Amino acid sequence: MAIYNIDNGLDYIKEISFKYEKEIQTLLECNLKTLLNLEFIRTEYALNNFRIDSLAFDTENKSFIIIEYKRDKNFSVIDQGYAYLSLMLNNKADFILEFNESQQSTLKRTDVDWSQSKVIFISPMFTNYQKEAINFRDLPIELWEIKKFENNTISFEQIQKTSAKESIKTISGNNETVEIVSKEVKVYIEQDHLQKVDFETRELYESVKERIIGLADNVTTQPKKQTIGFKIDNNIFCDLVLQGKGLKIYLNLKSGDLQDQKQIARDVSNVGHWGNGAYEIKLSDLDDIDYIISLLKQALRKNKE
């Protein structure tokens, strides 16, 4: 990806290399909340002859996240990723203890959704082989590329799957660790939500999704256990919950930040709910969709700042 400064014509901004893997690790650990919306737990966490580069916690999904930093191109993301997940699932008490010793709050074993465990690999570059290896629709492994440039800036971008139709379970018979982990860890896709609702709700969702995706060029979806999130610049700006009849839309705005003249959004900041943000909109048809899209634009703009 070529980057230029446009202040005085077009000046090419050169990419420069990270000297050490530790430089990437320190940068990420100091900015985990900003870059990945995760809480930092521990650096260099050692357990059973394994050493995890960074241990983090996803407060939204109530799950532990393992982060590894790589400059070496000769490693298997599948084998290494599932080895770390197996380590976690076989030593749950140790991970909870580490959380409790490093955080202000106390975590119980039942507070963790182990099915949402995940491994994230971060590197300046992944090989085509490594990128192709993640093309399974239910793989609990993510690849993120980080690059540094001479004007003291970085780029940080997730490698997207290109043809994720097959399940990782199709190869689990050849790998005992993959098979065992796959029984407990679950990666959700849109179909998991769509198959639970009637035709009318599916049609309503597709119509709303099309309008949301059209708000900006880089809007992406992130299906989770209870919601389907919509992201801009790695930030979720709204969540959709598919119900038996209709949808619930959650706007990722703080209480008081939404300009809603028709007052169709309910402030749920003090009520338990699945989505991000303080506002909930119930939707059963497309009659008011243009106005609702105007509210969604507010959430999108706020989460791009």
DONU-931667 format. One record per atom (N, C-alpha, C, O): x, y, z. Coordinates in steps of 0.001 Angstrom, whole numbers, padded with zeros to 6 digits, always signed. Each point is the difference from the previous one (the first is absolute). Example, Ala and Ser with C-alpha at 12.3 -4.5 7.8 and 13.67 -1.06 7.14 Angstrom:
2
+013190-005690+007800;-000890+001190+000000;+000900+001200+000000;+001036-000019+000665;-001386+001069-001385;+000820+001190+000060;-000770+001090+000730;+000509+001108+000169;
This chain:
305
+000844-001195+000000;-000844+001195+000000;+000876+001241+000000;+000785+000206+000926;-000912+000628-001962;+000787+001225-000109;-000691+001124+000767;-001215+000170-000095;+002007+000606+000864;-000520+001124+000769;+000762+001257-000393;+001226-000015-000110;-001976+001125-000105;+000608+001249-000438;-000442+001140+000913;-001113-000002+000527;+002009+000980-000351;-000328+001255+000664;-000382+001002-001078;+000738+000177-000969;-001898+000490+001129;-000492+000883-001059;+000182+001483+000338;-000568+000855-000680;+001348-000537+001714;+000183+001402+000379;+000702+000794-001096;-000392+001124-000315;+001434-001719-000262;+000762+000669-001057;+000131-000949-001192;+001033-000639-000197;-002101+000568-000584;+000004-000979-001077;-000257-001380+000575;-000777-000157+000942;+001427-000829-001509;-000113-001369+000495;+001374-000496+000427;+000864-000274-000833;-000676+000162+002147;+001254-000532+000539;-000241-001408+000505;-000824-000221+000887;+001546-000724-001456;-000166-001405+000376;+000503-000232+001417;+001115+000392+000342;-001944-001034+000483;+000376-000317+001380;+000518-001435+000026;-000747-000946-000253;+002011+000799+000557;+000620-001323-000039;-000380-000832+001229;-000119+000514+001112;-000062-001789-001347;-000184-000931+001109;+001364-000321+000591;+000966-000201-000737;-000883+000150+002059;+001245-000369+000663;-000250-001223+000872;-001111-000207+000489;+002128-000583-000299;-000148-001269+000703;+000027+000192+001515;+000673+000891+000518;-001412-001736+000169;+000160-000111+001447;+001309-000730+000258;+000266-001039-000604;+000551+001579+001499;+001292-000649+000273;-000183-001335+000689;+000648-000988-000345;-001533+000970+001318;-000180-001210+000799;-001480-000317+000155;-000855+000881-000089;+000575-002143+000320;-001372-000432+000274;-000529+000692+001253;-001188+000311+000087;+002072-000072+000881;-000391+000632+001256;-000537+001409-000222;-000846+000470+000761;+001330+000204-001795;-000481+001347-000296;-001485-000030-000366;-000765+000873+000411;+000372-001867-001172;-001411-000164-000367;-000816-000333+001243;-001089+000536+000207;+001631-001426+000614;-000705-000433+001197;-000256+001171+000953;-001111+000153+000509;+002114+000654-000271;-000156+001142+000905;-001024+000991-000523;-000813+000527+000760;+000859-000274-002074;-000946+000917-000623;-001430-000485+000181;-000886+000781+000347;+000658-002081-000583;-001353-000541+000122;-000469-000023+001449;-001134+000379+000290;+001992-000818+000615;-000413-000123+001399;-000355+001353+000611;-000855+000082+000881;+001508+000969-001344;-000293+001343+000516;-001265+000595-000629;-000526+001005+000478;+000047-001637-001553;-001141+000565-000728;-001050-001049-000344;-000699+000130-001005;+000584-001169+001829;-000934-001090-000291;-001444+000471-000062;-000769-000457-000845;+000404+001357+001723;-001387+000478+000035;-000338+000746-001277;-001086-000168-000556;+002012+000990+000092;-000234+000791-001209;-000021-000870-001248;-000876+000153-000851;+001839-001066+000738;+000170-000766-001230;-000935-001203-000111;-000479-000310-001092;+000214-000370+002210;-000779-001239-000060;-001168-000034+000987;-000720-000995+000084;+000539+002082+000656;-001073+000073+001003;+000097-001147+001005;-001003-000621+000352;+002220+000353+000101;+000249-001064+000966;+000672+000571+001247;+000670+001031-000056;-000862-001719+001178;+000665+000369+001245;+001295-000791+000141;+000009-001223-000141;+001074+001925+000418;+001303-000653+000175;+000062-000720+001352;-000349+000576+001031;+000791-001827-001041;+000098-000787+001236;+001452-000239+000403;+000395+000302+001127;+000406-000851-002059;+001357-000383+000390;+000886-000113-001231;-000450-000441-001057;+001696+000836+001191;+000997-000206-001037;+000859-001205+000343;+000299-000250+001168;+000095-000496-002193;+000886-001159+000164;-000528-000963+001067;+000702-000333+000955;-001922-000098-001129;-000640-000910+000956;+000473-001429-000263;-000276-000564-001059;+000985-000016+002020;+000589-001332-000148;-000852-001038+000713;-000403+000190+001147;+000132-001301-001847;-000805-001075+000569;+000290-001294-000752;-000126-000058-001223;+000513-000970+001959;+000207-001332-000580;+000912-000002-001226;-000351-000556-001041;+001496+001167+001168;+000991+000052-001080;-000440+000850-001197;+000664-000004-001037;-001765+000722+001173;-000428+000965-001014;+000261+001400+000540;-000020+000224+001210;+000262+000708-002113;+000117+001406+000393;-000877+000830-000942;+000294+000141-001187;-001371+000400+001746;-000933+000820-000767;+000513+001433-000021;+000268+000579+001053;-000130-000006-002237;+000538+001360-000109;-000853+000997+000780;+000510+000713+000864;-001808-000662-001169;-000906+000906+000704;-001302-000734+000299;-000566-000664-000869;+000103+000791+002097;-001291-000552+000386;-000957+001170+000195;+000312+000955+000711;-001485-001037-001350;-000980+001081+000065;-001372-000576+000308;-000206-001213-000023;-000732+002118+000313;-001367-000431+000309;-000972+000868-000776;+000122+001225-000019;-001091-001869-000622;-001060+000665-000750;-001193+000152+000942;-000723-000966+000246;+000514+002164+000277;-001066+000208+000983;-001382-000129-000618;-000952-000379+000682;+000835+000690-001959;-001308-000102-000649;-000432-001457-000133;-001150-000342+000279;+002079-000514-000707;-000318-001414-000191;+000361-000871+001200;-000256-001204-000001;+000860+001826+001038;+000387-000707+001222;+000903-001198-000315;-000242-001124+000441;+001284+001405-001214;+000885-001085-000432;+001459+000445+000022;+000310+001180-000159;+000575-002150+000358;+001438+000263-000051;+000475-000023-001447;-000480-000781-000822;+001438+001660+000533;+000588+000098-001330;+001515-000128+000134;+000624+000701+000796;-000050-001590-001572;+001453-000185-000036;+000552+000729-001215;-000507-000165-001110;+001540+000969+001315;+000605+000765-001090;+001459-000397-000161;+000757-000028+000970;-000371-000276-002195;+001374-000364-000333;+000522+000924-001097;-000723+000340-000937;+001984+000059+001064;+000630+000910-000949;+001056-000768-000785;+000818-000713+000581;-000840+000863-001919;+000877-000814-000828;+000724+000835-001053;-000611+000801-000707;+001921-001003+000618;+000769+000501-001124;+000478-001179-000847;+000424+000179-001142;-000495-001365+001701;+000365-001228-000703;-001154-000441-000892;-001136-000107+000461;+001421-000147-001728;-001053-000388-000950;-000187-001505-000075;-000901-000474-000692;+001730-000283+001386;-000049-001455-000131;-000677-000666+001196;+000594-000841+000674;-001829+001222-000424;-000737-000656+001071;-001419-000269-000468;-000522+000712-000857;-000096-001729+001414;-001366-000365-000370;-000978+000676+000953;+000023-000257+001204;-000886+001125-001743;-000963+000692+000850;-001016-000978+000584;-000500+000210+001106;+000193-001275-001843;-000971-000980+000488;+000579-000787+001165;-000601-000059+001072;+001762-000544-001278;+000600-000838+001044;+000297+000800+001255;-000327-000432+001105;+000946+001597-001266;+000364+000788+001172;-001232+000587+000684;-000084+000019+001228;-000871+000460-002026;-001199+000582+000577;-000791-000997+000818;-000439+000316+001105;+000252-001513-001629;-000776-001003+000728;+000771-000561+001190;-000611-000448+000970;+001921+000464-001028;+000787-000421+001158;-000228+000954+001170;-000122-000437+001144;+000064+001741-001427;-000248+000988+001049;-001435-000109+000529;-000225+000123+001204;-000738-000353-002090;-001382-000153+000448;-000162-001238+000871;-000730+000022+000991;+001410-001094-001362;-000036-001220+000803;+000601+000251+001382;-000525-000472+001008;+001623+001215-000970;+000625+000365+001275;-000999+000752+000876;-000119-000291+001190;-000589+001243-001759;-000962+000793+000759;-001139-000861+000541;-000328+000072+001184;-000268-000877-002046;-001161-000783+000400;+000345-001073+001027;-000863-000423+000770;+002110-000017-000753;+000432-001008+000971;+000514+000605+001299;+000314-000721+000947;-000229+002059-000904;+000528+000671+001200;-000827+001258+000312;+000551+001078+000221;-001855-001235-000208;-000893+001144+000180;+000238+000711+001333;-000013+001229+000065;+000227-001995+000979;+000176+000598+001332;+001227+000911+000038;-000019+001040+000658;+001088-001428-001366;+001215+000819-000019;-000240+001339-000691;+000512+001030+000438;-001283-001045-001506;-000287+001244-000712;-000876+000922+000850;+000200+001214+000009;-001160-001785+000695;-000856+000806+000878;+000811+000580+001150;-000196+001154+000382;+001096-001940+000164;+000870+000485+001079;+000853+001163-000479;+000172+000988+000714;+000357-001108-001915;+000827+001075-000563;-000825+001276-000166;+000490+001096+000273;-001719-001234-000712;-000894+001160-000129;-000233+000640+001364;+000134+001215+000147;-000479-002017+000842;-000339+000520+001327;+001177+000664+000689;-000184+000924+000792;+001389-001382-001083;+001180+000581+000634;+000440+001302-000672;+000746+000783+000587;-001206-000556-001813;+000467+001175-000736;-001058+001082-000164;+000332+001129-000362;-001605-001450+000620;-001079+000948-000239;-000649+000458+001303;+000217-000578+001065;-001018+001632-001186;-000702+000539+001158;-001218-000843+000370;-000428-000007+001154;-000131-000705-002142;-001194-000808+000234;+000360-001472+000152;+001107-000421-000335;-002067-000358+000848;+000194-001431+000202;-000836-000779-001012;-001171+000305-000225;+001788-001307-000373;-000649-000802-001032;-000203-001414+000522;+000921-000613+000540;-002142+000101-000707;-000291-001381+000347;+000069-000866-001256;-000084+000505-001120;+000233-001790+001316;+000078-000910-001132;-001256+000082-000873;+000080-000077-001226;-001226+000233+001867;-001255+000068-000743;-000209+001346-000689;-000920+000147-000804;+001773+000842+001114;-000102+001310-000635;+000615+000020-001394;-000213+000949-000755;+000969-001979+000406;+000737-000034-001264;-000752-000840-001032;-000460-001105+000289;+000350+001650-001482;-000569-000761-001114;+001169-000606-000773;+000555+000624-000904;-000197-001836+001272;+001168-000644-000608;-000221-000305-001478;+000966-000175-000742;-002219+000109+000304;-000274-000287-001400;+000440+001146-000910;+000124-000183-001211;+000115+001371+001790;+000412+001156-000793;+001504+000272+000093;+000460+001082-000365;+000298-002055+000849;+001458+000131+000068;+000572+000184-001408;-000565-000488-000979;+001681+001190+000892;+000544+000329-001311;+001503+000248+000099;+000512+000406+001044;+000189-000661-002165;+001420+000316-000112;+000180+001016-001115;-000544-000165-001092;+001306+001213+001367;+000291+001031-000990;+001500+000016-000270;+000798+000141+000926;-000413-000285-002190;+001388+000124-000419;+000192+001370-000630;-000805+000432-000825;+001881+000251+001219;+000300+001334-000520;+001403-000007-000581;+000951-000434+000650;-000829+000919-001877;+001287-000040-000692;+000055+001108-001048;-001044+000442-000480;+002252+000019+000114;+000109+000965-001106;-000434-000593-001337;-000401+000730-000907;+000482-002062+000788;-000401-000630-001258;-000248-001485+000211;+000743-000667+000720;-001791+000153-001353;-000281-001433-000005;+000173-000525-001420;-000234+000719-000972;+000641-001959+000865;+000178-000610-001312;-001362-000351-000591;-001000-000066+000714;+000974-000153-002007;-001243-000425-000658;-000499-001310+000588;-001206-000218+000118;+002137-000650+000250;-000375-001283+000602;-000718+000216+001334;-001006-000651+000281;+001526+001562+000534;-000621+000277+001294;-001368+000654-000173;-000936-000306+000739;+000820+001208-001715;-001294+000647-000262;-001021-001020-000488;-001166+000045+000393;+001598-000946-001235;-000907-001023-000526;-000428-000962+001108;-001104-000543-000040;+001970+000335+001019;-000280-000960+001071;-001167+000412+000882;-000588-000852+000666;+000230+002146-000641;-001089+000447+000882;-001361-000017-000704;-000993+000443+000578;+000932-000937-001789;-001254+000036-000755;-000964-001117+000389;-000427-000804-000829;+000104+000786+002110;-001061-000856+000527;-000999+000910+000696;+000396+000935+000697;-001672-001193-000877;-001029+000909+000506;-000094+000006+001526;-000528+000943+000589;+001047-002008+000055;-000135-000108+001456;+001355-000109+000690;+000138-000709+000997;+000854+001405-001525;+001354-000059+000566;+000170+001069+001078;-000170+001185-000288;+000503-001573+001529;+000156+000981+001088;+001391+000634+000017;+000604+000170+001060;-000117+000169-002221;+001338+000576-000172;-000109+001196-000927;-000661-000071-001036;+001308+001168+001403;+000027+001194-000841;+001432+000387-000319;+000902-000207+000812;-000695+000769-001994;+001295+000546-000409;-000143+001503-000190;-000915+000467-000678;+001828+000283+001283;+000018+001455-000144;+001388+000440-000447;+001004-000404+000586;-000950+001232-001622;+001281+000533-000473;+000210+001409+000549;-000887+000851-000053;+002085-000637+000578;+000362+001320+000506;+001224+000484-000756;+000972-000741-000147;-001010+001970-000331;+001116+000565-000753;+000337+001376+000563;-000876+000743+000442;+002175-000422-000470;+000476+001284+000513;+000564+000825-001144;+000628-000532-000916;-000863+001857+000980;+000438+000884-001075;+000889+001109+000550;-000016+000291+001196;+000784+000315-002081;+001033+000947+000428;-000577+001296+000573;+000736+000751+000640;-002009-000466-000842;-000593+001214+000578;-000608-000276+001374;-000900+000711+000447;+001408-001762+000222;-000401-000340+001368;-001474-000396+000084;-000693+000357+000953;+000224-001096-001955;-001356-000528+000011;+000048-001499-000234;+001007-000539-000459;-002106-000126+000780;-000114-001430-000260;-001332-000270-000697;-000935+000797+000080;+000872-001937-000763;-001272-000522-000481;-000243-001316+000709;+000936-000741+000299;-002197+000456-000033;-000359-001211+000748;-001275-000532-000611;-001052+000631+000097;+001140-001793-000729;-001121-000484-000803;-000140-001510+000118;+000987-000734-000045;-002226+000283+000197;-000262-001432+000072;+000010-000611-001393;-000534+000576-000948;+001145-001746+000837;-000029-000763-001243;-001366-000667-000104;-000369-000817+000844;-000370+001169-001875;-001346-000525-000161;+000025-001347-000717;+000831-000235-000877;-001742-000631+001259;-000130-001286-000666;-000588+000219-001390;-000869+000851-000192;+001358-001636-000781;-000422+000218-001383;-001099-000957-000453;-000861+000381-000794;+000879-001593+001281;-000992-000987-000458;-000320-000974+001125;+000174-001211-000134;-000646+001767+001243;-000182-000796+001215;-001322-000747-000029;-000963+000410+000648;+000913-001499-001392;-001211-000813-000084;+000140-001306+000771;-000968-000487+000583;+002159-000073-000580;+000232-001275+000679;+000130+000196+001504;+000403+001066+000465;-000748-002105+000288;+000177+000009+001445;+001354-000594+000355;+000483-000909-000676;+000123+001417+001727;+001263-000561+000472;-000178-001454+000406;+000971-000756+000044;-002193+000363+000253;-000279-001375+000403;+000266-000997-001122;+000150-001197+000250;-000091+001693-001495;+000268-000904-001117;+001415-000547+000035;+000276-001036-000604;+000638+001725+001312;+001375-000498+000105;+000326-000472+001409;+001121-000437+000263;-002092+000520+000648;+000287-000327+001396;+000330-001476+000198;+000656-000363+000976;-001104-000484-001888;+000312-001419+000140;+001476-000293-000119;+000478-001042+000448;+000252+001982-001064;+001450-000168-000148;+000775+000679+001122;+001227-000089+000050;-001928+000757+000840;+000675+000746+001052;-000828-000104+001277;-001073+000594+000105;+001575-001346+000855;-000753-000257+001224;-000245+001279+000796;-001072+000178+000577;+002070+000716-000546;-000152+001243+000748;-001109+000856-000599;-000813+000558+000738;+000768-000444-002067;-001051+000760-000670;-001360-000590+000323;-000953+000732+000267;+000860-002038-000291;-001271-000674+000269;-000487+000271+001412;-001181+000282+000204;+002078-000365+000776;-000379+000213+001407;-000419+001454+000244;-001024+000254+000633;+001812+000689-001133;-000300+001419+000196;-001311+000370-000687;-000785+000777+000543;+000543-001324-001727;-001195+000342-000774;-001290-000405+000696;-001064+000542-000300;+001148-001488+001226;-001185-000421+000738;-000429+001046+001023;-001150+000006+000439;+002071+000879-000057;-000316+000986+001042;-000014+001437-000508;-000774+000826+000482;+001636-000530-001458;+000094+001362-000510;-000907+000158-001213;+000025-000839-000900;-000816+001889+000863;-000989+000215-001038;+000206+001367-000646;+000014+001021+000689;+000144-001002-002007;+000070+001252-000748;-001342+000194-000699;-000425-000851-000781;-000239+001964+001058;-001343+000211-000521;+000027+000690-001360;+000844+000856-000264;-001788-001249-000591;-000163+000608-001310;-001438+000495-000121;-000842-000325+000836;+000562+001103-001867;-001345+000551-000180;-001071-001088-000033;-001095+000179+000533;+001418-001304-001162;-000974-001059-000153;-000485-000537+001337;-001138-000456+000110;+001993+000504+000909;-000406-000450+001335;-001169+000821+000525;-000852-000521+000719;+000807+001800-001074;-001087+000880+000431;-001210-000128-000929;-001143-000031+000456;+001407-000044-001755;-001085-000017-000976;-000851-001262+000085;-001209+000049-000230;+001825-001167+000556;-000745-001260+000016;-000979-000105+001174;-000822-000915+000042;+000909+001843+000904;-000871-000045+001170;-001267+000843-000161;-000877-000029+000863;+000780+000780-001968;-001129+000926-000142;-000786-000320-001269;+000449-000769-000850;-001632+001377+000742;-000856-000278-001152;+000453+000789-001231;+000905+000831+000071;-001559-001115-001198;+000366+000598-001279;-000111+001520+000042;+000870+000698-000521;-001938-000176+001140;-000204+001439+000041;+001137+000711+000739;+000459+001059-000427;-000012-001648+001532;+001099+000607+000757;+001297-000058-000788;+000789+000945+000030;-000562-002047-000737;+001207-000106-000831;-000008+001071-001096;+001017+000639-000268;-002176-000457-000356;-000114+001024-001040;+000224+001394+000572;+000662+000834-000618;-001219-000587+001804;+000181+001286+000661;+001475+000230+000317;+000528+001088-000229;+000126-002107+000753;+001433+000119+000319;+000814+000324-001242;+000838+000901+000032;-001067-001618-001125;+000776+000225-001222;-000195+001419-000519;+000946+000616-000490;-002163-000096+000593;-000262+001367-000458;+000737+001019+000854;+000604+000940-000518;-000658-001136+001846;+000687+000920+000916;+001508-000128-000161;+000711+001005-000004;-000223-002220-000128;+001436-000221-000194;+000502+000734-001242;+001051+000639+000032;-001807-000733-001126;+000402+000674-001240;+000133+001504+000205;+000935+000620-000506;-001870-000036+001248;+000067+001441+000257;+001185+000345+000896;+000659+001017-000218;-000377-001849+001222;+001112+000279+000914;+001339-000141-000721;+000879+000848+000153;-000721-001912-000936;+001242-000215-000743;+000260+001166-000952;+001150+000360-000251;-002232+000230-000280;+000142+001104-000943;+000354+001334+000629;+000193+000981-000717;-000101-000919+002043;+000322+001266+000664;+001437+000441-000236;+000293+001196+000018;+000612-002156-000242;+001419+000320-000240;+000650-001174-000724;-000517-001117+000008;+001656+001392-000631;+000668-001032-000796;+000565-001137+000842;+000101-001134-000467;+000264+001438+001697;+000709-000997+000808;-000818-000521+001175;+000560-000357+001036;-001877+000312-001188;-000855-000606+001029;+000036-001519-000163;-000198-000512-001102;+000451-000207+002194;+000046-001461-000031;-000889-000563+001107;-000341+000698+000955;-000028-001968-001100;-000835-000654+001010;+000860-000854+000916;+001060-000485-000397;-001525+000309+001626;+000684-000850+000980;-001056-000784+000790;-000442+000449+001058;+000041-001613-001566;-000961-000819+000744;+000591-000489+001317;+001150-000436+000057;-001955+000515+000998;+000396-000489+001307;-001074-000936+000524;-000928-000356-000726;+001049-000038+001967;-000912-000994+000557;-001444+000493+000005;-000904-000744-000379;+000677+001967+000796;-001355+000532+000123;-000320+001100-001001;-001171+000328-000189;+002171+000247-000453;-000203+001160-000866;+000778-000144-001304;+000886-000844-000136;-001248+001694-000809;+000811+000207-001203;+000438+001456+000039;-000815+000910-000155;+002103-000700+000363;+000528+001356+000097;+000395+000549-001362;+000327-000750-000919;-000365+002074+000808;+000456+000686-001212;+001131+000940+000403;-000154+000819+000906;+001291-000946-001589;+001219+000694+000397;+000411+001054-001017;-000227-000144-001201;+000836+001204+001713;+000669+001001-000823;+001345+000286+000651;+000053+000349+001179;+001024-000490-001924;+001349+000226+000546;+000250-000825+001264;+000556+000503+000977;-000967-001758-001001;+000186-000945+001105;-000875+000291+001215;+000134-000677+001019;-001030+001669-001099;-000908+000302+001100;-001428-000399-000378;-000479+000341-001082;-000189-001057+001968;-001404-000329-000231;-000851+001238+000283;+000047+000554+001098;-000828-000123-002099;-000855+001173+000211;-001461-000378+000198;-000789+000820+000470;+000413-002054-000824;-001348-000460+000310;-000035-001519+000023;+000843-000665-000603;-001826+000128+001305;-000221-001445+000071;-001443-000289-000354;-000899+000766+000348;+000677-001871-001040;-001347-000458-000299;-000260-001318+000712;+000844-000895-000002;-002004+000785+000602;-000451-001239+000621;-001238-000457-000761;-000993+000723-000074;+001055-001922-000490;-001132-000549-000741;-000923-000723+000957;+000424-000868+000763;-001692+001239-000815;-000999-000600+000881;-001025-000788-000824;+000025+000008-001231;-000915-000677+001939;-001039-000759-000693;-000804+000869-000932;-000364-000419-001098;+000086+001636+001539;-000716+000976-000810;+000738+001332+000062;-000134+000737+000977;+000894-000430-001988;+000673+001285-000061;+001437-000009+000511;+000593-001045+000267;-000063+002265-000143;+001388+000198+000403;+000077+000971+001173;-000903+000803+000234;+002006-000905+000487;+000397+001049+000931;+001330+000552-000497;+000913-000755-000337;-000816+002069+000296;+001230+000667-000414;+000569+000751+001189;-000704+000768+000656;+001980-000991-000382;+000666+000699+001098;+001035+000960-000579;+000849-000397-000797;-000928+001659+001202;+000909+001032-000482;+001118+000200+001011;-000255+000229+001183;+001493-000316-001654;+001140+000135+000898;+000297+001474+000262;+000976+000567-000492;-001860+000021+001285;+000133+001380+000452;-000245+000047+001497;-000757-000805+000541;+001402+001753+000126;-000236+000175+001419;-001346+000690+000218;-000505+000704-000873;-000058-000924+002051;-001267+000632+000350;+000122+001518-000119;+000909+000604+000569;-001825+000002-001307;+000023+001446-000204;+000655+000438-001287;-000079+001175-000358;+000733-002096-000358;+000719+000360-001227;-000853-000111-001263;+000441+000410-001073;-001646-000954+001179;-000833-000211-001182;-001017+001126-000169;-000721+000349+000935;+000676+000213-002146;-001022+000988-000344;-001159-000739-000664;+000093-000393-001162;-001171+000208+001894;-001119-000826-000447;-001303+000775+000179;-000673-000124+001023;+000321+000941-002053;-001171+000863+000110;-001299-000806+000151;-000917+000434+000697;+000836-001586-001337;-001217-000811+000072;-000055-000880+001249;-001028-000602+000310;+002169+000542+000404;+000088-000764+001255;-000441-001458-000187;-000801-000533+000769;+001347-000085-001807;-000321-001412-000229;+001048-000926+000625;-000221-001206+000106;+001354+001768+000305;+001046-000796+000643;-000175+000030+001513;-000264+001049+000587;+000413-002200+000025;-000148-000103+001459;+001378-000023+000654;+000887-000734-000435;-000712+001530+001471;+001260+000003+000747;+000043-001233+000890;-000784-000120+000942;+001705-000801-001241;+000120-001239+000767;+001330-000061+000748;+000497-001080+000321;+000068+002249-000051;+001304+000044+000657;-000032-000621+001390;+001027-000468+000493;-002191+000458+000141;-000121-000592+001336;-000768-001314-000020;-000473-000474+001033;+000356-000106-002220;-000727-001262-000162;+000925-001006-000669;+000729+000352-000927;-000749-001587+001380;+000822-001026-000622;-000410-000242-001444;-001184-000177-000287;+002151+000169-000623;-000288-000274-001403;+001270-000527-000668;+001099+000152+000533;-001257-000771-001701;+001121-000656-000658;+000882+000946-000809;+001218-000171-000014;-001792+001153-000654;+000774+000827-000920;+000835+001051+000689;-000101+000208+001209;+000947+000467-002014;+000811+001112+000492;-000835+001271+000046;-000937+000168-000781;+001277+000711+001689;-000615+001314+000032;-001233+000100+000874;-000453-000978+000594;-000077+002195-000533;-001068+000320+000954;-001393+000000-000614;-000986+000122+000726;+000878-000259-002069;-001310+000188-000626;-000482-001234-000758;+000769-000666-000693;-002046+000382+000842;-000642-001147-000639;-001174+000476-000856;-000799+000837+000420;+000718-001389-001626;-001129+000286-000896;-000638-001329-000384;+000692-000924-000428;-001993+000828+000577;-000730-001190-000440;-000536+000258-001400;-000560+001060-000280;+000739-002045-000595;-000365+000170-001396;-000780-001217-000486;+000487-001128+000084;-001699+001358-000592;-000816-001102-000516;-000325+000154-001480;-000495-000932-000634;+000776+002120+000086;-000223+000230-001430;+000924+001131-000454;+000777+000534+000791;-000870-000178-002066;+000894+001012-000571;-000649+001376-000110;+000516+000874-000696;-001633-000679+001371;-000739+001253-000144;+000825+001220+000405;-000108+001054-000627;+000928-001185+001666;+000760+001138+000525;+001497-000168-000247;+000815+000590+000710;-000447-001394-001718;+001408-000377-000160;+000897+001190-000317;+001139+000040+000467;-001616+000933-001250;+000843+001154-000333;+000377+000789+001249;+001137+000450+000142;-002104-000287+000762;+000303+000722+001237;+000963-000815+000873;+000923+000557+000595;-001137-001867-000522;+000880-000864+000798;+001426+000031-000560;+000968+000004+000759;-000845+000017-002080;+001330+000094-000609;+000682+001307+000402;+001217+000035+000180;-001993+001034-000040;+000595+001273+000448;+000553-000117+001412;+000998+000643+000326;-001637-001459+000523;+000512-000230+001351;+001265-000865-000047;+000953+000221+000748;-000971-001203-001642;+001177-000859-000161;+001203+000798-000492;+001135-000300+000371;-001371+001303-001195;+001094+000829-000485;+000677+000734+001148;+001213+000207-000019;-001998+000185+001018;+000593+000652+001168;+000961-000930+000726;+001090+000404+000405;-001513-001662-000248;+000858-000981+000657;+001243-000285-000820;+001091-000159+000547;-001258+000096-001864;+001147-000245-000880;+001015+001126+000103;+001197-000247+000149;-001679+001490-000227;+000931+001147+000070;+000739+000022+001335;+001203+000257+000043;-001922-000524+001043;+000620+000029+001327;+001089-001052+000116;+001027+000252+000631;-001223-001420-001220;+000962-001086+000123;+001128+000072-001022;+000911-000827+000025;-000962+001807-000922;+001115+000261-000909;+000955+001016+000567;+001109+000142-000515;-001492+000574+001555;+000836+001073+000559;+001242-000553+000663;+000813+000763+000522;
